[in-house]
Amino acid sequence: MDSYIAITLFGCFFVLVFIGVPISFSIGIATVASMLLMFPWDIAAITVSQRLAN
């Protein structure tokens, strides 16, 4: 399971950077995508919203 998360994280990041998305947005989108694989949707959404608020 952990290898899928790493592949998703780096794969999303490099694809987004390759198509011209800024690096900061690429990191954020790739992180959210990998979090959705690690946690159920409700826990991931709560965690992301708490991190954005702080």
RAJO-V580114 format. One line per field, one symbol per residue. ss: DSSP state (a for helix, b for strand, c for the rest). phi: phi as a letter, one per 30 degrees, with the letter a starting at -180 (. if undefined). psi: psi as a letter, one per 30 degrees, with the letter a starting at -180 (. if undefined). A space follows every 50 residues. Layout:
ss->???
phi->???
psi->???
This chain:
ss->caaaaaaaaaaaaaaaaaccccaaaaaaaaaaaaaaaaccaaaaaaaaaa aaac
phi->.ddddddddddddddddddjdeddddddddddddddddcdeddddddddd dddc
psi->eeeeeeeeeeeeeeeeeefgkleeeeeeeeeeeeeffelleeeeeeeeee eef.
